[in-house]
């Protein structure tokens, strides 16, 4: 059985509860949270057992800290490093992992809707054929 994990560095306004991952959902997707806010234990019940830390810092630094503190993270087949403000329902999250496994991909990210603020144009939602030929940094 594949083991999929959603990792997020979360603040008080996180929307992670809508993803359908973790112990309060019936999905097979585990949820690792690193909370950087001021209310100790704020989201501990939302994380899968043993996959919760509290630490201030940016997403990737918190992910590295989680890898060092939680050896079980290395056992997952796939990990989505999610931003805590991504609004994606359980079906969308499950579809991300389905596409990743079906395509035997090593990386995958949801697209941002038209009108969203994006740092890299390639991450904006595109119509069929629009993004063809774009590569890293596109």
C-alpha positions as CSV (number, residue, x, y, z in Angstrom):
1,X,0.0,0.0,0.0
2,X,1.3,3.4,-0.9
3,X,1.8,5.8,1.9
4,X,1.2,9.4,1.0
5,X,1.9,12.4,3.2
6,X,0.9,16.0,3.2
7,X,3.4,18.2,5.0
8,X,2.6,21.8,5.9
9,X,4.2,24.5,8.0
10,X,1.1,26.1,9.5
11,X,0.0,29.3,11.2
12,X,-3.2,30.3,12.9
13,X,-5.1,31.0,9.7
14,X,-4.2,27.6,8.1
15,X,-6.8,25.9,5.9
16,X,-5.3,22.5,6.2
17,X,-8.5,21.0,7.7
18,X,-10.1,21.2,4.2
19,X,-7.5,18.8,2.6
20,X,-9.0,15.6,3.9
21,X,-5.7,14.3,5.3
22,X,-4.9,13.2,8.8
23,X,-6.6,11.2,11.6
24,X,-10.0,12.9,11.5
25,X,-10.5,11.9,7.8
26,X,-11.1,8.5,6.3
27,X,-8.4,9.0,3.6
28,X,-5.2,7.0,3.4
29,X,-3.2,10.3,3.4
30,X,-1.2,11.2,6.5
31,X,-0.7,14.8,7.7
32,X,2.5,16.2,9.2
33,X,2.1,19.7,10.7
34,X,4.8,22.1,11.9
35,X,3.0,24.9,13.8
36,X,4.7,28.3,14.0
37,X,2.1,30.2,15.9
38,X,1.8,31.3,19.5
39,X,-0.8,28.8,20.8
40,X,1.0,25.6,21.9
41,X,-0.8,22.5,20.8
42,X,-3.1,24.4,18.5
43,X,-3.3,21.8,15.7
44,X,-1.9,18.7,17.4
45,X,-5.2,16.8,17.0
46,X,-5.2,17.5,13.2
47,X,-1.8,15.8,12.6
48,X,-1.4,12.1,12.1
49,X,0.0,10.5,15.3
50,X,3.6,11.4,16.0
51,X,3.7,13.9,13.1
52,X,3.4,17.3,14.8
53,X,6.1,19.8,15.8
54,X,6.1,23.4,16.9
55,X,8.8,25.5,15.5
56,X,9.1,29.0,13.9
57,X,10.6,29.2,10.5
58,X,9.8,29.1,6.8
59,X,8.3,26.0,5.1
60,X,11.5,24.4,3.8
61,X,13.5,25.0,7.0
62,X,10.6,23.5,9.0
63,X,10.5,20.5,6.6
64,X,14.2,19.8,7.1
65,X,13.7,20.1,10.9
66,X,10.8,17.7,10.7
67,X,12.9,15.2,8.7
68,X,15.6,15.4,11.4
69,X,13.1,15.1,14.3
70,X,10.7,12.6,12.8
71,X,12.5,9.6,11.1
72,X,9.2,8.1,10.0
73,X,8.9,10.8,7.4
74,X,11.6,9.0,5.3
75,X,9.2,6.0,5.0
76,X,6.6,7.7,2.8
77,X,6.4,7.0,-0.9
78,X,5.2,10.6,-1.7
79,X,5.1,13.9,0.1
80,X,3.2,17.1,-0.9
81,X,4.8,20.1,0.7
82,X,1.8,22.3,0.9
83,X,1.4,26.0,1.7
84,X,-1.1,26.4,4.6
85,X,-3.3,28.7,2.5
86,X,-3.9,26.3,-0.5
87,X,-7.7,25.8,-0.8
88,X,-8.0,22.3,-2.1
89,X,-10.6,19.7,-1.1
90,X,-10.0,16.0,-0.3
91,X,-10.8,14.9,-3.9
92,X,-8.2,17.4,-5.2
93,X,-5.5,16.2,-2.8
94,X,-6.2,12.6,-3.6
95,X,-6.0,13.4,-7.3
96,X,-2.6,15.0,-6.9
97,X,-1.3,11.8,-5.4
98,X,-3.1,9.6,-8.0
99,X,-1.6,11.5,-10.9
100,X,1.9,11.4,-9.3
101,X,1.8,7.7,-8.8
102,X,0.1,6.9,-12.1
103,X,2.6,9.0,-14.0
104,X,5.5,7.8,-12.0
105,X,6.4,11.4,-11.4
106,X,9.0,12.7,-8.9
107,X,7.4,16.1,-8.4
108,X,3.9,17.5,-8.7
109,X,2.2,20.8,-7.6
110,X,-1.3,22.0,-8.0
111,X,-1.8,25.0,-10.3
112,X,-3.0,28.4,-9.0
113,X,-6.3,29.7,-10.4
114,X,-6.2,32.6,-12.8
115,X,-6.0,35.9,-10.9
116,X,-4.0,34.4,-8.0
117,X,-0.7,35.9,-6.9
118,X,2.0,33.6,-8.1
119,X,5.8,33.8,-7.9
120,X,6.4,31.6,-11.0
121,X,4.1,31.8,-14.1
122,X,4.4,28.0,-14.7
123,X,2.3,27.4,-11.5
124,X,-0.7,29.4,-12.8
125,X,-3.6,27.3,-14.2
126,X,-3.2,26.9,-18.0
127,X,-5.5,25.8,-20.8
128,X,-4.6,22.7,-22.8
129,X,-1.4,23.2,-24.7
130,X,-0.7,26.7,-23.2
131,X,2.2,25.6,-21.0
132,X,3.8,23.1,-23.4
133,X,7.5,23.5,-23.8
134,X,7.8,25.5,-20.5
135,X,10.5,24.1,-18.3
136,X,12.1,25.0,-15.1
137,X,11.9,28.8,-14.5
138,X,9.3,29.1,-17.2
